[in-house]
Amino acid sequence: MTCVHPLHTNLQKPEHFTDPFCYEPHPLCLLAAETMKQEIARINPSEGKMFGVLVVGAAEGLGFLAAYSGLLEGRNDWPYFVPPVFDAQEPNGYFKKKEREISWISRAASDSMKSKEMSQELQTWLFHQYRLLNGLGEVKDLVEIWQDYHNSPRIRSRYPLPPGGTGDCCAPKLLQYAFLHHLHPICMAEFWWGESPKSMIRHHGQFYPACRGKCKPVLTWMLQGLDVDPHLTSEHIVNQKPAIIYEDDTLLVLFKPTGMLSVPGKTDEVSLASWAQARWPDALLVHRLDMLTSGIVLVAKNMEAYQHLQAQFASRTVKKKYLAIIKGSPAKEHGIIDLPLSSAPLNRPLQIVDYEQGKRAITEYRVLAGIKKEPSTHYTLLALWPHTGRTHQLRIHCAHADGLGCPIVGDELYGQKADRLYLQAQAISFVHPTIGKRLHFDLPYPFEDMIPYQY
């Protein structure tokens, strides 16, 4: 089988197969990826692309499979890589013939509804051709997999069929080939090669989890029968406990540690809200922080105080300051970042820069100091003032090329993993709901292992 490339190594195999949505690349995958990069460099792709490796066991010993997402330089038949689950690019195949027919009808007729219906029917036909195996040897097509996974009527009505391109990502291709050829999957990893796309943030050579929108339903099916790593993500690790910064009869100012949810999620783990309500039954969080962001959170002790503080947030009279450590150095020491953001509904919690339909997001920043950490890498301490409150606003504004182009250290979504996300809600200023006095709270410097120095 020409798609299986030998791995000559004494490295130990992992105990469990990779959780594709939460993993550290196993050394076997790192070795396979380095070998595969030689082939990628030979092809020299003209655009950024996700590539993947799957280490497998066969009668001959250890080997690995290689894949790319979608097409590579307009082709899906590169001999070094596994083939697609279904080849829709065959020029004389049914899909391409029907596609040309629909295109001709669209140009020749004024009835755009007819061509749209034909396109929908063709897309549905295509999804039925993707017949995917799982680790138990069972087979389902994409439509069955998608609808079994999204069994909520609300989600099903909104997304009755998979998005275009589902089944063409690295992981489904790799697993399908392994199952078809009776190879034992051992570990898997995916990395980005080349320039980042304009909307999303991808870094050359960095490993990423599988996409949730297209791949979560598919891989949930395909991984059945494999012993998948049960380890939890670092997002669920809380190294500190909440603390009371200020308290009176009306409100609380609390410290939320990194790794703690602001409000209850889908599991029973403790959130800042549940922690507060166990002590003050009527406590209401006025605003939230991302799970990985630490810092100040306001909590009202009654509904009147809650509504008063909420109104201040709505009128943008509450002033917040964040501290962040970024990898690299901004081009200017002070400035305004104005990048519109929107969510990726089928790939939550990811947010993207969206110049067409995104909501305006504005952040002011100022360089405070450099950071002494590693001689070969420059880090910068920033103050950030969000003028809007979009999800992941500060993280994307720092990481995106149209922003600072310098991701926050420890940002697993838009940068690289570290021991924590180096972002803290450092200071807040607001009017007290009952006494009418403006209060200001400021935390001590939080990043003890990242010592700042002045330029």
C-alpha positions in Angstrom: 0.0 0.0 0.0 1.9 3.1 -1.2 0.0 5.4 1.1 1.5 3.8 4.2 4.9 5.3 4.9 7.3 3.4 7.3 8.2 4.8 10.7 11.5 3.5 12.0 11.7 4.3 15.7 11.9 3.0 19.2 9.3 5.5 20.5 6.6 4.0 22.7 3.0 4.0 21.5 0.4 5.9 23.5 -2.0 4.0 25.7 -5.1 5.5 24.0 -5.9 6.9 20.6 -5.9 10.7 20.2 -8.9 12.7 21.2 -8.9 14.8 17.9 -10.6 17.8 19.7 -8.1 17.9 22.6 -4.6 16.6 22.4 -0.9 17.2 22.6 0.8 15.8 19.5 2.4 12.4 20.4 6.1 12.1 19.6 5.2 9.5 16.9 3.0 12.1 15.2 5.7 14.7 15.5 8.1 12.3 13.8 5.6 11.5 11.1 4.8 15.1 10.5 8.5 16.1 10.1 8.8 13.3 7.5 5.7 14.5 5.6 6.8 18.1 5.6 9.5 17.2 3.1 6.8 16.1 0.6 4.8 19.3 1.3 7.9 21.4 0.7 8.4 19.6 -2.6 4.9 20.4 -3.7 5.2 24.0 -2.3 1.5 24.8 -2.0 0.4 28.3 -3.1 -2.1 28.7 -0.2 -2.3 27.7 3.4 -3.7 24.2 4.1 -4.4 21.8 7.0 -2.4 18.6 6.8 -2.7 15.5 9.0 -0.9 12.3 10.0 -2.3 9.1 11.3 0.2 6.6 12.8 -1.0 3.1 12.2 0.1 -0.5 13.0 0.3 -3.0 10.2 1.8 -6.5 9.7 5.1 -4.8 8.6 5.3 -2.7 11.8 4.6 1.0 12.4 3.8 3.4 9.6 1.9 6.6 9.0 -0.7 7.9 6.6 -0.8 11.5 5.3 -3.7 13.7 4.3 -4.7 17.2 3.4 -8.1 18.9 3.9 -10.1 19.6 0.7 -8.1 19.9 -2.5 -4.3 20.5 -2.7 -3.4 22.8 -5.6 -6.8 21.9 -7.2 -6.2 18.2 -7.0 -7.2 15.3 -4.8 -5.0 12.6 -6.4 -1.5 13.3 -5.0 0.1 9.9 -4.7 1.8 10.4 -1.3 -1.5 11.1 0.4 -4.6 9.0 1.1 -7.4 9.4 -1.4 -10.7 11.3 -0.7 -13.5 9.3 0.9 -15.4 9.9 -2.3 -13.9 11.4 -5.5 -16.3 14.1 -6.7 -13.6 15.6 -9.0 -13.7 12.9 -11.6 -14.3 14.9 -14.8 -16.6 12.3 -16.4 -18.3 11.2 -13.1 -21.9 11.9 -12.3 -21.2 14.8 -10.0 -19.1 16.8 -12.5 -21.5 16.1 -15.4 -24.5 17.2 -13.3 -22.6 20.3 -12.1 -21.9 21.3 -15.7 -25.6 20.8 -16.6 -26.7 23.0 -13.7 -24.2 25.7 -14.7 -25.5 25.6 -18.3 -29.1 25.9 -17.1 -28.2 28.7 -14.8 -26.7 30.7 -17.6 -29.2 29.9 -20.2 -32.5 30.2 -18.3 -34.0 32.9 -16.2 -35.4 30.4 -13.8 -32.8 30.5 -11.0 -35.1 28.6 -8.7 -34.8 25.5 -10.8 -31.0 25.6 -10.9 -31.0 26.1 -7.1 -33.2 23.1 -6.5 -31.0 21.0 -8.8 -27.9 22.1 -6.9 -29.5 21.1 -3.6 -30.5 17.7 -4.9 -27.0 17.2 -6.3 -25.4 18.2 -3.0 -27.7 15.7 -1.1 -26.8 13.0 -3.6 -23.1 13.7 -3.0 -23.5 13.4 0.8 -25.1 10.0 0.4 -21.9 8.8 -1.5 -19.7 9.4 1.6 -20.2 6.1 3.2 -18.0 6.2 6.3 -16.7 3.3 8.4 -16.1 3.3 12.2 -13.9 1.3 14.4 -16.6 -1.4 14.8 -16.8 -2.0 11.1 -20.2 -0.3 10.7 -21.1 2.0 7.8 -23.3 5.1 7.6 -23.4 7.9 5.0 -23.0 11.5 5.8 -26.7 12.4 5.9 -27.4 9.6 8.4 -24.4 10.5 10.6 -25.3 14.2 10.6 -29.0 13.7 11.4 -28.3 11.1 14.1 -25.8 13.5 15.8 -28.1 16.6 15.5 -31.2 15.0 17.0 -32.5 18.3 18.4 -35.4 19.5 16.2 -34.1 23.1 16.5 -30.7 22.3 15.2 -32.0 19.8 12.7 -34.4 22.4 11.2 -31.6 25.0 11.0 -28.9 22.6 9.6 -30.8 19.7 7.9 -27.7 18.7 5.9 -23.9 18.9 6.6 -22.0 22.0 5.4 -20.2 21.7 2.0 -16.9 20.0 2.4 -17.9 17.8 5.3 -16.0 14.5 5.0 -13.1 16.1 3.2 -11.1 17.1 6.2 -7.9 15.3 7.2 -9.2 13.1 10.0 -12.1 11.4 8.2 -9.9 10.7 5.2 -7.2 9.2 7.4 -9.5 7.0 9.4 -11.5 5.9 6.4 -8.3 4.7 4.6 -7.1 2.9 7.8 -10.4 1.1 8.3 -10.7 0.1 4.7 -7.2 -1.4 4.7 -7.4 -3.1 8.2 -4.8 -0.8 9.7 -4.8 -0.2 13.4 -5.0 3.6 14.3 -2.5 4.5 17.0 -2.4 8.3 17.2 -3.3 11.3 15.0 -2.5 15.0 14.6 -3.2 17.9 12.3 -1.1 21.0 11.6 -1.4 24.1 9.4 1.1 24.8 6.6 1.4 28.2 4.9 -0.2 31.6 5.3 -3.2 32.1 7.5 -6.7 32.6 5.9 -8.1 36.1 6.1 -10.9 35.4 8.6 -9.5 32.7 10.8 -6.2 32.7 12.6 -3.8 29.9 11.7 0.0 29.8 12.4 2.4 28.0 10.1 3.6 24.7 11.5 1.2 24.8 14.5 -0.9 21.8 15.5 -4.7 22.2 15.8 -7.7 20.2 17.0 -10.2 18.9 14.4 -12.9 21.4 13.4 -16.1 20.9 15.4 -18.6 22.1 12.9 -17.8 19.6 10.1 -15.8 17.0 12.0 -17.5 16.6 15.4 -20.5 14.6 14.1 -18.4 12.6 11.7 -15.6 11.7 14.1 -18.1 10.9 16.9 -19.3 8.1 14.5 -15.9 7.1 13.1 -14.2 6.8 16.5 -16.7 4.3 17.9 -14.7 1.1 18.6 -11.5 2.9 19.3 -10.0 3.4 22.8 -10.0 7.2 22.7 -8.0 9.2 25.3 -10.3 10.3 28.1 -8.1 13.2 29.3 -9.9 16.5 30.0 -8.7 19.7 28.4 -6.6 22.2 30.4 -9.6 24.5 30.3 -11.2 22.5 33.1 -8.2 22.9 35.4 -8.6 25.5 38.1 -5.3 26.2 40.0 -6.7 29.0 42.2 -9.9 29.6 44.1 -12.2 32.7 43.7 -11.5 35.5 46.1 -13.5 38.4 47.5 -12.0 41.8 46.6 -14.8 43.9 48.0 -18.1 43.4 49.6 -21.0 45.5 51.0 -24.8 45.0 51.3 -25.4 45.7 47.6 -22.6 44.2 45.6 -19.5 42.0 45.5 -16.3 42.4 43.5 -14.8 39.0 43.0 -11.6 37.5 41.5 -12.2 34.7 39.0 -9.2 32.4 38.5 -8.2 31.1 35.1 -9.9 27.9 34.1 -13.1 28.5 36.0 -16.4 29.1 34.2 -18.2 32.3 34.9 -21.6 30.6 34.7 -22.7 27.0 34.8 -21.9 25.0 31.7 -23.1 21.6 30.5 -21.3 19.7 33.3 -21.6 19.9 37.1 -18.3 21.7 37.6 -18.2 24.7 39.9 -18.6 28.1 38.2 -18.1 31.5 39.7 -21.8 32.0 39.7 -22.6 28.8 41.5 -19.7 29.5 44.0 -21.2 32.9 44.7 -24.8 31.7 45.0 -23.7 29.0 47.5 -22.7 31.9 49.8 -25.1 34.6 48.8 -28.3 32.9 47.4 -29.5 36.0 45.5 -26.2 36.7 43.9 -26.3 37.6 40.2 -23.2 38.0 37.9 -23.4 41.3 36.1 -20.9 40.3 33.4 -18.7 37.4 32.4 -15.1 36.5 31.6 -14.0 33.7 29.2 -13.1 30.5 31.1 -9.4 31.0 30.6 -9.4 34.7 31.5 -8.8 35.6 35.1 -9.7 38.8 36.9 -12.4 41.1 38.3 -16.1 40.2 38.0 -18.9 42.3 39.5 -21.7 40.5 41.3 -25.0 42.1 42.5 -26.7 41.0 45.7 -30.2 41.9 44.6 -32.1 42.6 41.4 -32.2 46.4 41.7 -28.4 46.5 42.0 -28.1 44.1 39.1 -30.3 46.2 36.8 -28.4 49.4 37.8 -25.0 47.8 36.9 -26.3 46.3 33.7 -27.5 49.7 32.6 -24.0 51.0 33.1 -22.6 48.3 31.0 -25.2 48.9 28.3 -24.3 52.7 28.2 -20.6 51.8 28.3 -19.9 53.9 31.4 -18.2 50.9 33.1 -14.5 51.2 32.3 -12.4 48.0 32.2 -8.7 47.5 31.8 -7.0 44.2 31.0 -3.4 43.1 31.1 -2.0 40.7 28.6 1.3 39.3 27.6 1.7 38.8 23.9 4.3 36.9 21.8 6.1 39.5 19.7 6.0 43.2 19.6 3.4 45.5 18.1 4.4 47.9 15.3 3.2 50.9 17.4 3.3 51.5 21.2 -0.3 52.8 21.3 -3.3 52.5 19.0 -6.9 51.4 18.3 -7.8 48.1 16.8 -11.1 48.1 14.9 -12.0 44.7 13.5 -15.6 43.3 13.1 -16.2 39.9 14.6 -18.7 37.1 14.2 -19.1 33.6 15.5 -18.5 30.5 13.5 -21.9 28.8 14.3 -20.7 25.4 13.3 -17.3 25.7 14.9 -18.0 27.2 18.3 -16.4 28.7 20.4 -14.3 30.0 17.5 -14.8 33.6 16.4 -13.7 35.1 13.1 -12.9 38.5 11.6 -15.9 39.2 9.3 -15.8 42.4 7.3 -19.2 41.8 5.7 -21.5 40.7 8.5 -19.5 41.0 11.7 -20.3 43.3 14.6 -17.9 46.2 15.1 -15.3 45.5 17.8 -13.0 48.2 19.1 -10.0 47.8 21.4 -7.4 50.4 22.6 -4.0 49.1 23.5 -0.8 50.5 25.0 2.6 48.8 25.3 3.7 48.8 29.0 7.0 46.9 29.0 9.0 44.0 27.6 9.2 40.6 29.3 12.3 38.7 30.3 11.5 35.0 29.7 13.3 33.4 26.8 16.4 35.0 25.2 15.3 33.9 21.7 11.7 35.1 21.9 10.4 38.6 22.6 7.3 39.1 24.8 5.4 42.3 25.4 3.2 43.4 28.3 0.1 45.3 27.1 -2.7 47.2 28.7 -6.0 46.7 26.8 -9.2 48.7 27.0 -12.2 47.1 25.3 -14.6 49.8 24.0 -17.0 47.0 22.9 -17.7 43.6 24.5 -17.6 41.0 21.8 -16.7 37.3 22.5 -12.9 36.7 22.3 -12.5 40.3 21.2 -9.1 40.9 22.9 -7.8 37.5 21.9 -8.6 38.0 18.2 -7.5 41.6 18.1 -4.1 40.7 19.4 -3.7 37.6 17.3 -5.1 38.5 13.9 -2.8 39.9 11.2 -5.0 42.9 10.7 -4.8 43.6 14.5 -1.5 43.3 16.3 -0.5 40.0 14.8 0.9 39.0 18.2 -1.3 36.3 19.9 -1.7 36.3 23.7 0.6 33.8 25.3 -1.4 30.6 26.2 -4.2 31.3 23.8 -5.1 27.8 22.6 -7.6 28.9 20.0 -5.7 31.8 18.3 -2.1 31.2 19.4 -0.3 28.4 21.2 -0.9 26.5 24.4 0.9 27.4 27.5 0.5 26.9 31.3 -2.3 29.4 31.3 -3.9 32.2 29.2 -1.9 35.4 30.0 -4.9 37.7 30.0 -6.4 39.2 33.1 -9.3 41.7 33.7 -7.0 43.9 35.8 -9.1 47.0 36.7 -12.7 48.2 36.7 -14.4 51.5 37.4 -18.2 52.0 37.9 -20.8 53.9 39.9 -22.0 52.2 43.0 -25.8 51.4 42.6 -26.9 52.9 45.9 -24.4 55.5 47.1 -23.8 57.0 43.7 -20.0 57.1 44.2 -17.6 56.0 41.5 -15.5 53.1 42.6 -12.2 51.9 41.1 -10.5 48.5 41.7 -7.1 47.4 40.5 -5.4 44.0 41.0 -1.7 43.4 41.7 0.5 42.4 38.8 -0.7 38.8 38.1 2.0 37.1 36.0 4.8 36.3 38.5 6.8 34.1 36.1 6.8 36.8 33.4 8.9 39.7 34.8 8.4 43.0 32.9 11.2 45.5 32.1 11.1 48.9 30.7 12.4 49.5 27.1 
